[in-house]
Amino acid sequence: MSEDEMTGTTTSGTTTTDTTTADGAAGETFEERYRDALLPVFGTPQKVLARGEGVRVWDTDGTEYLDLLAGIAVNTLGHAHPSILAALTKQAGTLGHVSNFFASAPQIELAEKLLALAEAPEGSAVFFANSGSEANEAAFKIARRTGRPRVLALSNSFHGRTMGALALTSKEAYRAPFEPLPGGVEFLPAGDEQALADALAPGDVAAVFAEPVQGEAGVQPLSRDYLLALRRLTREHGTLLVLDEVQTGIGRSGHWFAHQAVEGLQPDVMTLAKGLGGGFPIGAVITYGPEVHDLLQPGQHGTTFGGNPLACAVALAVLGTLLEDDVLAHVRTVGARFTADVLALGDPLISEVRGAGLLLGIGLTAPIAPQLAAAALQAGFIVNAPNPTTLRLAPPLIITQADLDEFVAALPGLLKTAAPEGEN
């Protein structure tokens, strides 16, 4: 299924746990209660999960699963990590929410830490939100403040589901039900330098939005050359380069931010969320340098919950643990080994492994990814099919080589289960 939403019924089984409690009618399952109580925007849930520990979760029937998706690149440190529990408990005992009429020490410390990790120059700043969509909404408003009318995004992009973020998202099926969307957005073919140069030539483009790795497109990395062309051409035309690192940031690629793998590539604006809070909702926008710093003036944007002490304390714990345990080096090592091991299987249904670090897409030679994800779930592995020919893995960054080996060993059998007769 695609993004942080299920967009239809699944092919995997569901639990049938009896939920005869004070909160549910006699004999009613969790699935039935879900159907009756929640809007049907996510389709039918695959399972009802009850608890997690490390890189494993258990459903309400007690079945155990190896979590190779981490809530779609969110649970950086896995489930119930001691550092997150300690930070959350300690902060909840002092300040939980104060509104943005006031500041808090965790908010200031987290902003300073992010600026340092981003290697942002003097005059850079942070705005805290609650999600990736909210972060991209703020970046869109920053672009509007340049006074230029046009904004460029890329084919196969995904920037969120709120109206502004949706206007930057290329998939027609997501956009069409909600048009008219905020205007002025044009889509370019990802990777086409000439199309980029032609679009920027009039000199009236406010910003170009791009994901270093397009996760919802099936884990499709933008090439180093194209990323450098983005930076060079936007700078030449006075256009902001906005890098959406919602899925790729906070160590997911083996670098703090995926663009840092390309020497000389620094955005004007970067958006973050997902892994920053390790499961606690938080998003962030980083502006680079004094020229971008003052585009949004007091009163032109805001948030009630953004930057709240609880979220910031948890994010500080996530960053601190990643630093102390040298997790980024671990991500690079196990990601490279997993890629090599999957390719070494030599299965004709596997064409490639794309991505970076622990954001990986297994390319398939047949459109069986949904069936493969369903077979994996039945076998105790949580993965995702962002499109029919890609299986996506974005596990907790603390996953071990042994955990990944377990999935590699099971993969040939899963492919046989998923493949139509005669395709394997």
C-alpha positions in Angstrom: 0.0 0.0 0.0 1.1 3.5 -0.7 2.3 6.2 1.8 1.0 6.5 5.3 -2.4 5.4 4.1 -4.1 2.2 3.1 -6.0 3.1 -0.1 -8.3 0.1 -0.3 -8.9 -3.4 1.0 -5.9 -5.5 1.5 -5.2 -9.0 0.4 -3.8 -10.2 3.7 -5.8 -11.8 6.4 -7.2 -9.9 9.4 -7.5 -10.8 13.0 -10.7 -12.1 14.5 -10.1 -11.5 18.2 -13.2 -11.4 20.3 -13.6 -8.0 21.9 -16.3 -8.5 24.4 -15.6 -5.5 26.6 -17.4 -2.5 28.1 -16.3 -0.5 25.0 -17.6 -2.9 22.3 -20.6 -5.0 21.7 -20.5 -8.7 22.6 -18.7 -10.7 19.9 -17.6 -7.6 17.9 -14.1 -7.8 16.5 -11.7 -4.9 16.5 -12.1 -4.7 12.7 -15.8 -4.3 13.0 -15.4 -1.6 15.7 -12.9 0.1 13.5 -15.3 0.0 10.5 -18.1 1.5 12.7 -16.1 4.2 14.4 -13.5 5.6 11.9 -13.8 7.2 8.5 -13.0 4.7 5.8 -10.1 6.7 4.3 -7.5 4.0 5.0 -9.5 0.9 3.8 -9.5 -2.2 5.9 -6.6 -2.5 8.4 -4.3 -5.5 7.8 -4.0 -6.3 11.4 -4.7 -4.7 14.8 -1.4 -4.3 16.6 -1.2 -4.5 20.4 2.4 -3.9 21.4 5.9 -3.6 20.1 9.5 -4.1 21.4 12.6 -3.3 19.5 12.1 -4.3 15.9 9.1 -6.6 16.5 5.4 -6.1 17.1 2.5 -8.3 18.1 -1.1 -8.2 17.1 -4.1 -8.8 19.2 -4.0 -12.5 18.6 -0.4 -12.6 19.9 1.2 -13.2 16.5 4.7 -11.8 16.2 6.0 -9.8 13.2 9.4 -8.5 12.2 8.8 -4.8 11.5 10.6 -4.0 8.3 8.6 -0.8 7.7 8.8 1.1 11.0 5.5 2.9 10.5 6.8 4.0 7.1 10.2 5.2 8.1 9.0 6.7 11.4 10.1 4.4 14.3 13.8 5.2 14.0 14.7 3.4 17.3 12.0 0.7 16.9 9.3 0.2 19.5 9.3 1.1 23.2 13.0 2.2 23.1 14.2 3.1 26.7 15.6 6.5 25.7 12.3 7.6 24.2 10.3 6.3 27.2 12.6 8.0 29.6 12.5 11.4 27.7 8.7 11.2 27.4 8.2 10.4 31.0 10.6 13.0 32.3 9.2 15.8 30.1 5.6 14.9 30.8 6.3 15.4 34.5 7.3 19.0 33.9 5.8 20.6 30.8 3.7 18.9 28.1 2.2 21.8 26.2 2.7 25.6 26.6 1.5 27.1 23.2 3.8 29.3 21.1 3.2 32.3 23.3 6.0 30.8 25.2 9.3 28.9 24.5 10.7 25.9 26.2 14.2 24.6 26.7 13.7 21.4 24.6 12.4 23.5 21.7 15.4 25.7 21.7 17.9 22.9 22.2 16.3 20.8 19.4 16.5 23.7 16.9 20.1 24.3 17.8 20.9 20.6 17.4 19.2 20.4 14.0 21.0 23.4 12.7 24.3 21.9 13.7 23.5 18.5 12.1 22.3 20.3 8.9 25.6 22.3 8.8 23.4 25.3 8.3 25.2 28.7 7.9 24.8 31.7 10.2 21.3 33.2 9.9 19.6 29.8 9.5 16.5 28.9 11.5 14.0 26.2 12.3 10.2 26.1 12.4 8.5 23.2 14.1 5.3 21.6 12.9 3.6 18.3 13.6 4.0 16.3 10.4 5.6 16.2 7.0 2.6 17.6 5.3 2.6 20.6 7.7 6.3 21.1 7.1 5.8 21.2 3.4 2.8 23.6 3.8 5.2 26.0 5.6 7.8 25.6 2.9 5.1 26.3 0.3 4.2 29.5 2.1 7.9 30.5 2.3 8.0 30.1 -1.5 5.0 32.3 -2.0 6.7 35.0 0.0 9.3 35.4 -2.7 6.6 37.1 -4.8 7.2 34.9 -7.8 4.2 33.1 -9.2 5.5 29.7 -10.2 6.5 26.6 -8.2 8.0 23.5 -9.7 7.7 19.9 -8.4 8.8 16.6 -10.0 6.9 13.8 -11.6 6.2 10.9 -9.1 6.6 13.3 -6.2 4.8 12.9 -2.9 4.7 15.8 -0.5 1.6 15.2 1.6 -2.2 15.1 1.6 -3.1 18.6 2.9 -4.2 21.0 0.2 -0.9 22.9 -0.3 1.2 19.7 0.0 -1.2 17.9 -2.3 -0.8 20.6 -4.9 2.9 19.7 -4.9 2.1 15.9 -5.2 2.1 14.6 -8.8 -0.2 11.6 -8.6 -3.5 12.5 -10.3 -5.6 10.0 -8.3 -4.7 11.9 -5.1 -5.2 15.3 -6.6 -8.3 15.0 -8.7 -11.0 14.7 -6.0 -9.9 17.9 -4.4 -9.3 20.3 -7.3 -9.1 23.2 -7.6 -5.8 23.1 -5.6 -3.6 26.0 -4.8 -2.3 27.2 -8.2 0.9 28.0 -9.8 2.4 24.5 -9.5 4.0 22.8 -12.5 5.4 19.3 -12.7 8.7 18.4 -14.5 10.0 15.0 -15.4 12.3 13.9 -12.6 15.9 13.7 -13.8 15.5 15.8 -17.0 18.1 18.6 -16.7 17.0 20.3 -19.9 13.3 20.4 -18.8 14.5 22.0 -15.6 16.6 24.6 -17.3 13.8 25.5 -19.7 11.3 25.8 -16.9 13.6 28.1 -14.9 14.7 30.3 -17.8 11.9 32.9 -17.5 13.2 33.8 -14.0 9.8 33.8 -12.3 10.0 30.5 -10.4 9.8 30.8 -6.6 11.0 27.3 -5.7 11.6 23.8 -6.8 10.5 21.0 -4.5 12.3 17.7 -4.7 12.8 14.5 -2.7 16.4 13.1 -2.8 14.8 9.7 -2.9 11.2 9.5 -4.1 9.8 7.0 -1.6 6.2 6.8 -2.7 7.4 6.4 -6.3 9.0 3.1 -5.4 12.2 4.3 -3.7 13.6 6.1 -6.7 16.8 8.1 -6.0 17.4 11.3 -7.9 20.9 11.0 -9.5 23.9 12.9 -8.1 24.2 14.8 -11.3 20.6 15.8 -11.3 20.7 17.0 -7.7 23.7 19.1 -8.4 22.0 20.5 -11.5 19.0 21.4 -9.3 21.3 23.3 -7.0 23.3 25.0 -9.8 20.3 26.1 -11.9 18.1 27.3 -9.0 21.0 29.4 -7.7 21.6 30.9 -11.1 17.9 31.9 -11.4 17.4 33.1 -7.8 15.0 30.2 -7.1 14.7 28.5 -3.8 15.7 24.8 -3.7 13.4 23.0 -1.2 14.5 19.4 -0.4 11.8 17.3 1.2 13.6 14.9 3.5 10.5 13.8 5.4 11.2 10.2 4.5 15.0 10.3 3.9 16.1 12.4 6.9 17.3 11.6 10.4 19.8 8.9 9.5 17.5 6.9 7.2 20.0 7.0 4.3 23.1 6.5 6.4 23.6 10.2 6.6 21.8 12.7 8.8 20.1 14.0 5.6 20.2 12.2 2.3 21.5 15.2 0.4 24.6 15.2 2.5 25.9 12.3 0.5 26.4 14.7 -2.4 29.2 17.1 -1.7 28.3 20.7 -2.3 24.6 20.2 -2.2 22.9 22.4 0.3 19.2 23.4 0.0 17.6 26.8 0.8 14.9 25.0 2.7 14.6 21.5 4.0 11.5 19.8 5.4 11.6 16.9 8.0 9.2 14.8 10.0 8.7 11.0 10.3 12.0 9.7 11.9 12.7 12.9 13.8 10.3 11.9 16.7 10.8 8.2 16.5 7.1 7.7 16.7 6.0 10.9 18.4 4.5 13.4 15.9 6.8 16.3 15.0 7.8 18.0 11.8 10.4 20.7 11.1 11.4 23.2 8.4 15.0 24.4 8.3 15.8 27.6 6.4 19.4 28.1 5.3 21.0 31.6 5.6 19.7 35.1 6.2 18.1 35.5 2.8 15.4 32.9 3.5 15.2 33.6 7.3 12.9 36.7 7.0 10.6 35.6 4.2 7.9 34.6 6.7 7.2 37.5 9.1 5.5 37.4 12.5 1.8 36.4 12.2 2.1 34.9 8.7 2.3 31.3 9.9 1.8 29.4 13.1 0.9 26.3 14.9 -0.7 25.4 18.2 1.1 22.1 18.9 4.3 22.6 16.8 7.5 22.6 18.9 5.7 21.4 22.0 8.0 20.3 24.9 7.0 16.6 24.7 7.8 16.3 21.0 11.0 18.2 21.2 12.2 16.2 24.2 11.6 12.9 22.4 13.3 14.2 19.2 16.3 15.2 21.3 16.4 11.7 22.7 16.3 10.2 19.2 19.1 12.3 17.9 21.2 11.7 21.0 20.8 8.0 20.8 21.7 7.9 17.1 24.9 9.9 17.9 25.9 8.0 21.0 25.4 4.6 19.4 26.9 5.5 16.0 23.7 4.3 14.4 24.4 6.0 11.0 27.5 3.9 10.4 25.4 0.8 11.3 22.7 1.9 8.8 25.3 2.1 6.0 26.8 -1.3 6.8 23.6 -3.4 7.2 21.9 -1.6 4.3 24.8 -2.4 1.9 24.9 -6.0 3.1 21.2 -6.5 2.7 21.3 -5.1 -0.8 24.1 -7.5 -1.7 22.4 -10.5 -0.1 19.1 -9.9 -1.9 20.9 -9.5 -5.3 22.9 -12.6 -4.6 19.7 -14.7 -4.4 19.7 -14.5 -8.2 15.9 -14.8 -8.3 14.5 -14.0 -11.7 11.7 -12.0 -10.1 14.2 -9.6 -8.6 15.6 -6.9 -11.0 17.4 -4.6 -8.6 17.6 -3.0 -5.1 17.3 0.8 -5.1 17.7 3.4 -2.4 20.2 4.3 0.3 20.9 3.1 3.8 17.7 1.5 5.2 15.3 3.1 2.7 15.3 0.3 0.1 13.1 -0.8 -2.8 13.3 -4.3 -4.2 12.5 -4.0 -7.9 10.4 -6.8 -9.3 10.1 -8.1 -12.8 6.4 -8.9 -12.4 3.6 -6.8 -10.9 3.3 -8.9 -7.8 4.4 -6.5 -5.0 1.0 -6.4 -3.3 0.7 -10.2 -3.3 4.3 -10.4 -2.0 3.6 -7.9 0.8 0.6 -10.0 1.8 2.6 -13.2 1.7 5.3 -11.6 3.8 2.7 -10.5 6.4 1.3 -14.0 6.7 4.9 -15.2 7.2 5.5 -12.6 10.0 7.2 -9.8 8.1 5.8 -6.2 7.7 6.8 -4.7 4.4 5.1 -2.4 1.9 4.2 -2.3 -1.8 4.3 1.4 -2.9 3.6 0.2 -6.5 3.0 -3.1 -8.2 6.7 -3.7 -9.0 8.4 -2.5 -5.8 8.6 -3.9 -2.3 9.7 -1.2 0.1 11.6 -1.7 3.3 12.3 1.1 5.8 12.9 -0.8 9.1 14.0 0.7 12.4 17.6 1.9 12.2 18.5 -0.3 15.0 17.7 -3.5 13.1 20.4 -6.1 13.2 22.1 -8.1 10.4 20.5 -11.2 11.9 17.0 -9.7 11.6 17.6 -8.8 8.0 19.1 -12.2 7.2 15.9 -13.8 8.5 13.9 -11.9 5.8 16.5 -12.6 3.0 16.2 -16.4 3.8 12.5 -16.2 3.6 12.3 -14.1 0.4 12.6 -16.9 -2.2 9.7 -18.8 -0.7 7.7 -15.6 -0.5 8.3 -14.9 -4.1 7.1 -18.4 -5.1 4.0 -17.9 -3.1 3.3 -14.5 -4.7 4.2 -15.3 -8.3 1.6 -16.5 -10.8 2.1 -20.0 -12.0 5.0 -20.2 -14.4 6.6 -16.9 -13.5 9.2 -18.3 -11.1 
